[in-house]
Every structure is written in structure tokens, then in C-alpha cells.
Amino acid sequence: MSVSEVECITLDGHTKKFRNDRLILRPAAYALIVHNDKLLLLKMRHTGKYHLPGGGIKIGERMEETLKREAQEETGIEIDLVRFAHFEEVFFYYDPSDRAYHGLHFYFIWTKWGLVLLF
């Protein structure tokens, strides 16, 4: 039986083929935190790239719990009311650990008042 490969995006935006049987399934939740019509982004130390607050969902943890925990850990902001915004499936390669992931990314919107208009 042959093993298939999938193209994964790398931290520098290139692609790298990785065997399907070596992929790690990683569901994650990310918060779009909006305040005064501005979106909060975090800058990664090792790459200088910007990303949304959020991260991997622990086994047995609800997505809303993940969002609250990650937002608190990464920004110090305590969020409460969130609204689902988007889902994205990604395959990515994390160079520092030489691991590839099949990411299931769920995005949620949070504002102080729980209201935001998207066009």
C-alpha cells in the first residue's frame, strides 16, 4: 500500500509535502477581537508574523472555553459572548518541531458589546 502526501504551508509561506500518516489532527479556535473598529493581532516572536489570539482545543474542552483561555493567556482580555464567523481547513508544517498538522480552524468574533457588522 502506498502512502499519499499532502502539501503543507510552512511558516515562511512555502509548501512542503508531508506524508498523510504523519499528520497530527489539530482543531483550534481563534478570536477576532474587535475594539474601536480595530482588530487585535499578536506578533510571533520567532517569525515576526501576526496572528489571531487562539490555539489548540484540548480534549474535552469546549471551543468557547478554548477561546476564553487562549484570549486570557495571550492578551489578558477576558472575553465572554462570541459569535461564530468562519471555518477553515488547513495543512501546515511547523518548522521548529518538524511536525505537520491537519488543522481545523474555527473563528469567532468578540467585541465588548457582542456586536460587530461584517460586510
N, C-alpha and C positions, 0 to 999 in steps of 0.2 A: 504494500500500500504506500502510495506516495504522500508526502506531507505538503500541503499547499502553503503559500506565503501570502502575506498582505503587506501593502505599502503603508508604513507608519510615518507620520510627520515628526521631524526632530526638533530640538529646541531652537536650532538656527534656521528653521524653515525648509530644510531639505527633506528628502524622503529616504527611507531605509527599509529594505524588505526584511520581514521577520516571520519566522515560522508560526503558523496558527497554533500549534500545540504548545508554544512557549508564551503565548499572550496571557496576560493577567486581566481578568474582568474587574473593572473599577467603576462602579456607579458613583456619581458625585453630584453635589448640589452647590450652586453658585448664586450669590445675591447681587442683584442690580440695585445698589443703594443710591437713591436719588435725593438730593437736597439742594434747594435753590436752583433747580434746573441743571444741576451738575451731577455727573456720575462718578462715584468713588472708585478709584482704581488703586491697586497696590503695585509697587515696583519690586521685582525679584532681584535680590542681591547678586546672585551668581550669573544672571543673564542680562540684567538691566531692562528686561521686558516688563510690560504692565499686564496685570491680570485682575480678575474679579475676586472679591473675597469668597471663600468657599473651599470645598475639598471633599475627600472621600467619605462616603456614607459607611459607618461602621455596621457590622452585622447586628440586627435587632434594633438599630436606631432609625427613627422616622426621619424623612427628609427635612421636615420643619425643625426637628431637633438638631440635625446637622448644620442647617443654616444658622440657627441661633448660636451654637457652639463655635462654629468657624468664624462668624462675624465678631463675636466677643474676643476670641483668641487673636484674630488678625487685625482688628481695628479698635477694639474696646467699646464698640457700639452694641447696645442691647436692642435687638430687633424683635418685633412681635408679629404683627399682621403682614403676611406675604401673599402674593398672588402669582400663580404660575404664568410664565411668559414664553418659554421656548424649550425644546428638547433638541439635542444634537448627539449623534453617534460619531465618535472619532477614534482613530487608531493612532496612538502616539508612542514615540520612543523617547525614554528619559535617559539621556546620555550618561549622567553621573553614576547611575546604578546598573547600566547596561540591561534595562528591562523595557519591555514593550507592553502596552496596555490597550485593551478594547474598552474605551471609555463610553459610558452612558451618562451624558451631562444634562442635568435639569437646571434650568434658570428660573429664578423667581425675582419679582420686583418688590422692593420695600421703600416706602417713604415714611416720613414721620407721621403723616396723616393717613397713610394707606391708600392714597390716591395718586395716580400718575396717568397721563394720557400718552399713548404711543401712536404715532402716525407713520 
